[in-house]
Amino acid sequence: MQTKRAMILVSNDPESIRLGANELIQNLSEALGAYDLQDEVEITTLSNIGTSNILPLVVVYPEATVYGPVKPADARFLVEEHLYKGRVATDLIAPPKQLSGNIGWLRAHKGYNPAEQRIVLERAGHIDPENIEEFIAENGYQALGKALSEMTPEQVIETIEKSGLQGRGGAGFPTGRKWKFVRMAKGEKKYIICNADESEPGTFKDRIVLEGDPHTILEAMAIAGYALGADEGYIYIRGEYGLAYRRLQQAIEQAEEYGFLGDNIFEKGFNFHIHLHTGAGAYVCGEETALIESIEGKRGEPRARPPYPVTHGLWNRPTLVNNVETLANIPAIVRNGAEWYRSFGTPSSPGTKVYTIMGNVNFSGVIEVPMGITLREVINIYAKGMKPGSILRMAQTGGSSGSIIPASLQDTPMDFESFRKAGVSLGSGALLICDQNTCIVDLVKVLLQFFRFESCGKCTPCRVGTQRTYEIVDRISQGQGRLEDLDVLVSLAQEMERASNCGLGQTAGVPVRDMLKHFRTEVEAHIRLGSCPTGVCAMTPETELV
Amino acid sequence: MTAPTIERDVSLLVQEAIEKHGAHRDALIPILSEVNHALGYIPAEAFQEVHKQLQTEDVSVSKGQLFGLASFYDMLSTKPRGRHVIKFCENAPCHVVGGKAVWDALCDSLNLKNGETTPDKKWTLVTTSCLGLCSVGPVVLIDDDLYGNVVPGQIDKILARYE
């Protein structure tokens, strides 16, 4: 392999492409040609995981100089200054303020937040996701090799169990135990499914992994296949994630070519094949039994449980369904051991959690931090504080099916146990930060609109309950509410929770419950005074929600 | 397009989709997605064709079951749509950063309500659930083009890009 003097990394996430990243790559390549540098400098792509307002981002190694935003027209100047004349193109350098902290590949450089610990996002944004060799160079497929050559399937499961890893899809079920159930289930044929149907509003952590480090999911699935005795896997990816789909497709081809997937992997007599399956737009398919129905070519309506997928899953065979983020932890745990993993996070919730931050804060994006940090820390350190003029009023954790918490709870440690005690859900890790201009009634109305739209309609409590709660809250937002409505809301929320068939209906009442628990005065003001304290609700019957 | 052309196209389209995705039960949604992608929606003939062409032991689905599939999934449409489909994210993360005003601007500019198509069949306007691009909200998706950090004042300029 010829040695290169320098490397140019260009971000090519959807937003960068929209802003001309592809044209920029083309222009850079032409400019290198013009200065006869094409043999000395390589151009590669990186999946941006940092901030969104300096895209497209260009990083030039070995100096790790960060430029952004770089327009296609800037390509020639950049090449001339930095690579031909050998000095920093100061005009294009990225503003340091927006760079501090959250960009993975800056870990060796200043500005990297010390408390951020990357396990799941270890490689995302750091390697070229379309090149398997970069993955291999960063310990890729090493864990699979270790599992196949040094460990028995039981030892792999034991390692996962000891690590204390809990499912990162929202429910927090111990992963090792789930694996054990599938291992013990009777049946020759078993399946491994990766749940990549990430549709919880405000959640895009899995997309970052799939777009930035697709091979890690393939490696984890193959390890699971070995441990559980399965030779076939499915990745169910939501239809809207086109780029992630293409990256995975390419990754599977590359892995098969290199012998990490397919027959007789590492010549150990282990076979594993992965199919890629796209959804077609249905939130409920993130529920594991609905997802299985959808793969089987049916309407994605959740099944009655028990039996659970661990014994009766895809085509009625024992099936493991794990979320993307859960799986992304597996190779690192197998490589480094359970003890290592337990050194992060809290004793009851080991490891890290990937959060997506958005709302009225200065930085929106993805972070990976140890379990147990508080919301106040997230806002002040990682989100760079509230936007000027904004004061924290409430936050929504875990997407639509998560919880709405008032500012007074911002010091609760974010781990499964502490949140459970506080009656809050950690959910998918979405953190929507809302300021004083957010009206609770308006926000809950939007959440209920989501649930009534996404309810699959199979069971009555959810189908009717989501519709009725929406109508009542809509009426309150129009100044037509009655005080007895609040009692009806409470009982509807309770009944949906108790009687619904799946998680969608069981959590659809949570926003209403939290609204009345923490913000009852404000709701009553809508009813008693006929006015909205924040001035958001139009308070007229004509208002129609989007 | 005349009616006979559609019929022939649909038959061929379905045949190609089955060849690409396989004649298995788990290929049904990919096959319907393929048709939807090519035509913008799934016409009644397509259900007929899939039903007719997929009569294997492993798979046998009625037209009704196929329609039930298409009506369940948001990305599949059983009605014709405009040449360009505008999808607007209506979920909370986009809402709290000013989504409602963008939606109003879209409705006003096109004189459409949710789910409607313009008389000249150019635009269809629909709301959608979260697209996973929350750090750049409010988000509007036109066909496959993504627009993030949208403000109401940009709408006319964005729409003018489309023929």
Interface residues (C-beta under 8 A of the other chain):
Chain A: P14 E15 R18 S52 E198 S199 E200 P201 G202 T203 F204 R207 R238 G239 E240 Y241 G242 H277 T278 G279 A280 G281 A282 Y283 S294 I295 E296 G297 K298 R299 G300 T356 I357 M358 G359 N360 S364 G365 V366 Q396 S400 A430 L432 C434 T438 D442 L443 V446 L447 Q449 F450 F453 E454 C456 V546
Chain B: H24 R25 D26 A27 L28 I29 P30 L32 S33 V59 V61 G68 L69 F72 Y73 D74 M75 L76 F88 E90 N91 A92 P93 H95 V96 V97 G99 K100 W103 N114 T127 T128 S129 C130 L131 G132 L133 C134 S135 V136 G137 D144 D145 L146 Y147 G148 N149
